[in-house]
Amino acid sequence: MWSEVGNFVSNPDIILVFHGLMALCERSNPKQFEFGCFGENEGKKHDLKISVGYVDPADNFVVSNCIPVSAKEIFDFKVEGATGTPIGVYKPAGTDNKSFAHGVDIEEKYRQRVSKQRPNFSNFIRVHNGLLYTKALTTSKFNLRNGERSRVLAAQLAINIRLNPGESGVLTTSAGTRIPPFTKQNDPHVIYFNNDCEENGGKCKWYPTSDYKEKRNDFYLHYRNVIDGNLIGGVEYELKRVTTGGNDLQSTHKPIIPTPFQYKGKVKIFESNKAPCHATGYGDTDGWTYS
């Protein structure tokens, strides 16, 4: 189950950003978030890309480094010397565009654990500190079943981390490589994890009004890769757009996008408003099994 927190962490020193097809759960011991990143499924390829940089005074993400990623590699982020509560999801009592509740928790829908013991992920990201929340929302509305109330969805999740004196953030690979420590500075550090969809050498194209779930978005791949068909009683949810909100995401709080993906300050290249692709939650799964 999620460790819910009602207070938001503003003015972070480090922001971890997550975009693309992932499956997210929280492990209770050790306490950490675990993001399973999809690889290649049914002709659609998801390659994890990691960009490191900072947010400048104009609120732009400036990329300073790209981290090479190998298949089956595991990345760990933690704050060294940290004290207090390690992780939490932001779920305030009232309405808030930053609430984690804007994401999809597939096991909340089924009211039970439905994940396989050993999902076939290409990479894993483990995060040991920080507050998880919705960084950007769609303007289009979606539902997961006909007749269900439609709503806007998270298009991008993020984790905010505020450092205390003497603390530093470290990203470590399973090969033992340590990305130089992230310490306090004037501009927030950003680590951007992007597991976007590629097909035929370019970005996947989605058709939200199609009668075929495979053409609307890549949500259906959770049923191919993560969800155990024996546990769902034949009930399969499909992510469907009900109302269109245009091409751009909500600007209530600006999404973090690497500079090459921006156009006049708006998100144009991502298809998130037609086919939101964020880390789908598995709230009853207590950690992934690594293979």
Phi and psi in degrees as a GROMACS rama.xvg file:
@    title "Ramachandran Plot"
@    xaxis  label "Phi"
@    yaxis  label "Psi"
@TYPE xy
-76.9346  144.062  TRP-2
-88.2898  98.327  SER-3
-83.3093  140.163  GLU-4
-130.788  137.24  VAL-5
-95.1273  -13.12  GLY-6
-105.701  134.012  ASN-7
-84.5723  147.63  PHE-8
-96.8535  101.083  VAL-9
-95.6003  170.61  SER-10
48.5983  54.8552  ASN-11
-71.7955  156.109  PRO-12
-90.3819  -26.3016  ASP-13
-136.562  136.332  ILE-14
-124.557  123  ILE-15
-100.443  127.903  LEU-16
-116.958  138.667  VAL-17
-127.939  123.478  PHE-18
-137.436  146.345  HIS-19
104.342  178.828  GLY-20
-75.6698  110.083  LEU-21
-142.492  160.375  MET-22
-120.119  128.908  ALA-23
-117.983  134.06  LEU-24
-142.699  172.953  CYS-25
-119.736  126.023  GLU-26
-90.6538  140.28  ARG-27
-85.543  -28.6509  SER-28
-150.239  109.291  ASN-29
-71.8754  154.055  PRO-30
-72.9287  116.453  LYS-31
-164.903  153.739  GLN-32
-84.8044  143.794  PHE-33
-129.732  118.58  GLU-34
-104.865  116.31  PHE-35
-92.6533  123.707  GLY-36
-99.2192  127.246  CYS-37
-67.9318  151.538  PHE-38
-107.573  -121.684  GLY-39
-101.78  125.304  GLU-40
-139.365  124.078  ASN-41
51.5299  44.089  GLU-42
84.2688  -8.73106  GLY-43
-101.39  127.314  LYS-44
-111.345  130.296  LYS-45
-118.822  113.274  HIS-46
-111.738  120.064  ASP-47
-66.9706  130.959  LEU-48
-124.739  137.291  LYS-49
-123.221  120.966  ILE-50
-114.69  138.362  SER-51
-119.54  137.286  VAL-52
-173.017  -143.938  GLY-53
-153.129  163.859  TYR-54
-97.4461  120.527  VAL-55
-82.1305  173.805  ASP-56
-59.3754  -21.9801  PRO-57
-87.5653  8.14252  ALA-58
71.384  28.1066  ASP-59
-102.29  145.781  ASN-60
-87.4029  114.704  PHE-61
-100.623  116.568  VAL-62
-83.6471  127.561  VAL-63
-111.505  -16.8235  SER-64
-160.67  147.878  ASN-65
-119.99  133.678  CYS-66
-96.3309  124.15  ILE-67
-66.1288  143.81  PRO-68
-125.89  129.512  VAL-69
-106.569  155.394  SER-70
-59.3026  140.214  ALA-71
67.7972  11.4253  LYS-72
-75.7384  143.48  GLU-73
-113.313  132.851  ILE-74
-114.281  133.067  PHE-75
-117.305  129.561  ASP-76
-117.209  129.564  PHE-77
-148.722  158.892  LYS-78
-97.4688  116.656  VAL-79
-78.2712  133.498  GLU-80
82.5657  10.5531  GLY-81
-72.4288  146.925  ALA-82
-128.154  161.526  THR-83
89.7178  -165.927  GLY-84
-65.8576  125.567  THR-85
-74.4898  -47.7794  PRO-86
-139.44  162.831  ILE-87
-169.985  158.536  GLY-88
-107.977  139.003  VAL-89
-81.8191  109.386  TYR-90
-136.047  84.172  LYS-91
-71.7284  164.667  PRO-92
-67.6771  -37.0275  ALA-93
-96.2809  -169.694  GLY-94
-78.612  133.192  THR-95
-153.882  127.962  ASP-96
-63.5546  -18.215  ASN-97
-90.7858  -1.02727  LYS-98
-63.4015  139.433  SER-99
-62.1097  -20.4297  PHE-100
-63.7595  -13.6907  ALA-101
-75.0843  -11.8213  HIS-102
-80.4653  178.858  GLY-103
-104.285  123.827  VAL-104
-109.071  102.812  ASP-105
-67.4882  -30.3669  ILE-106
-79.3619  -20.2096  GLU-107
-67.3672  -35.692  GLU-108
-65.5767  -43.455  LYS-109
-84.9519  -13.0472  TYR-110
60.0183  34.133  ARG-111
-170.079  166.003  GLN-112
-70.9764  131.749  ARG-113
-127.833  1.57411  VAL-114
-78.3117  150.487  SER-115
-69.8137  159.35  LYS-116
-65.8129  -38.4134  GLN-117
-132.63  76.5513  ARG-118
-62.1581  150.394  PRO-119
-93.6533  87.7051  ASN-120
-99.42  152.796  PHE-121
-83.6987  -37.3817  SER-122
-144.581  162.171  ASN-123
-127.731  145.66  PHE-124
-124.394  124.5  ILE-125
-115.345  129.925  ARG-126
-122.95  124.333  VAL-127
-100.874  -7.26456  HIS-128
-146.87  151.103  ASN-129
118.678  169.375  GLY-130
-107.729  122.912  LEU-131
-92.9728  133.54  LEU-132
-155.273  174.271  TYR-133
-84.5667  120.445  THR-134
-88.9677  -34.1801  LYS-135
-146.592  144.776  ALA-136
-113.238  152.952  LEU-137
-74.3247  161.62  THR-138
-98.9252  -25.0393  THR-139
-70.8007  157.061  SER-140
-113.007  146.833  LYS-141
-134.985  160.904  PHE-142
-140.273  172.031  ASN-143
-109.36  -1.1938  LEU-144
-161.481  144.129  ARG-145
-58.2399  134.367  ASN-146
90.2695  -13.4692  GLY-147
-76.7976  147.62  GLU-148
-61.5492  129.215  ARG-149
-82.1647  154.209  SER-150
-156.257  160.754  ARG-151
-72.0748  155.485  VAL-152
-126.729  159.24  LEU-153
-63.5352  130.652  ALA-154
-102.424  -17.4602  ALA-155
-155.405  130.685  GLN-156
-104.397  155.598  LEU-157
-148.794  161.904  ALA-158
-124.919  123.913  ILE-159
-96.6485  137.79  ASN-160
-133.508  126.204  ILE-161
-109.162  128.69  ARG-162
-91.4296  139.863  LEU-163
-92.626  163.102  ASN-164
-53.5774  133.147  PRO-165
88.6211  -7.50365  GLY-166
-94.384  154.437  GLU-167
-150.626  147.397  SER-168
-91.7924  141.862  GLY-169
-135.721  131.687  VAL-170
-104.413  122.381  LEU-171
-120.545  138.436  THR-172
-93.6052  163.263  THR-173
-66.9683  -16.3463  SER-174
-82.0262  -3.60131  ALA-175
94.8091  0.80554  GLY-176
-72.3684  130.913  THR-177
-107.44  118.883  ARG-178
-71.85  133.304  ILE-179
-44.361  141.117  PRO-180
-56.7916  144.377  PRO-181
-100.244  112.816  PHE-182
-113.579  174.666  THR-183
-61.1993  137.135  LYS-184
-151.543  175.974  GLN-185
-65.234  -40.053  ASN-186
-106.065  136.422  ASP-187
-61.9649  137.342  PRO-188
-69.3016  148.591  HIS-189
-132.396  132.939  VAL-190
-118.194  118.427  ILE-191
-109.497  114.304  TYR-192
-100.804  113.832  PHE-193
-121.135  116.196  ASN-194
-117.504  54.0929  ASN-195
-72.4207  163.312  ASP-196
-89.4688  136.182  CYS-197
-128.088  144.461  GLU-198
-151.637  130.335  GLU-199
54.7205  38.2694  ASN-200
82.0636  2.91098  GLY-201
-140.723  -175.804  GLY-202
-66.4797  144.211  LYS-203
-64.4772  140.246  CYS-204
-106.535  134.615  LYS-205
-119.048  149.702  TRP-206
-127.704  91.5163  TYR-207
-64.7628  -16.2888  PRO-208
-97.7066  3.7845  THR-209
-64.7046  150.537  SER-210
-78.1737  -9.241  ASP-211
-105.616  123.632  TYR-212
-60.491  -30.7854  LYS-213
-68.0374  -18.1543  GLU-214
-100.211  -15.0988  LYS-215
-79.8086  -42.7192  ARG-216
-171.211  178.704  ASN-217
-101.447  16.7136  ASP-218
-59.8232  -34.1396  PHE-219
-60.4159  -21.6927  TYR-220
-66.5193  -18.8947  LEU-221
-61.2107  -33.1427  HIS-222
-78.0955  -20.31  TYR-223
-84.6165  -27.2879  ARG-224
-119.71  -35.8955  ASN-225
-113.777  -39.8354  VAL-226
-86.3029  130.134  ILE-227
-79.9303  115.267  ASP-228
-61.1262  -21.8735  GLY-229
-77.1848  -11.2452  ASN-230
-103.84  -4.76091  LEU-231
-109.532  0.727719  ILE-232
59.707  28.962  GLY-233
79.8923  -0.300236  GLY-234
-89.1318  114.753  VAL-235
-120.223  124.817  GLU-236
-84.5859  145.766  TYR-237
-127.873  130.838  GLU-238
-78.6571  116.149  LEU-239
-125.209  135.796  LYS-240
-80.226  129.53  ARG-241
-101.227  -44.05  VAL-242
-131.47  144.927  THR-243
-94.9142  142.101  THR-244
-117.926  17.9703  GLY-245
95.2169  -161.334  GLY-246
-95.4746  -21.8636  ASN-247
-100.599  157.748  ASP-248
-82.5652  163.927  LEU-249
-63.0375  141.871  GLN-250
-104.093  18.6699  SER-251
-57.1445  -41.8368  THR-252
-139.483  122.286  HIS-253
-64.4727  129.082  LYS-254
-67.5993  152.245  PRO-255
-94.0223  119.688  ILE-256
-133.253  132.933  ILE-257
-54.8204  144.826  PRO-258
-48.7814  -41.8445  THR-259
-61.0948  -17.7787  PRO-260
-98.6721  4.52258  PHE-261
-99.2163  151.063  GLN-262
-141.248  108.606  TYR-263
53.261  40.2086  LYS-264
78.2001  1.89375  GLY-265
-118.8  153.504  LYS-266
-82.1915  108.171  VAL-267
-110.141  -36.8447  LYS-268
-78.386  -29.2518  ILE-269
-76.3633  146.551  PHE-270
-98.9113  25.2072  GLU-271
-61.887  -28.1429  SER-272
-78.2223  -22.2481  ASN-273
-91.3953  -34.8096  LYS-274
-145.718  79.7554  ALA-275
-58.4902  131.979  PRO-276
-128.99  89.7176  CYS-277
-127.917  -178.624  HIS-278
-75.8593  109.332  ALA-279
-74.6008  134.948  THR-280
-84.2766  147.498  GLY-281
-126.817  82.7191  TYR-282
-70.4608  -17.2698  GLY-283
-100.878  2.52098  ASP-284
-94.4484  122.311  THR-285
-97.4508  70.3366  ASP-286
90.6584  145.857  GLY-287
-85.7706  154.956  TRP-288
-94.3596  122.812  THR-289
-88.706  135.969  TYR-290
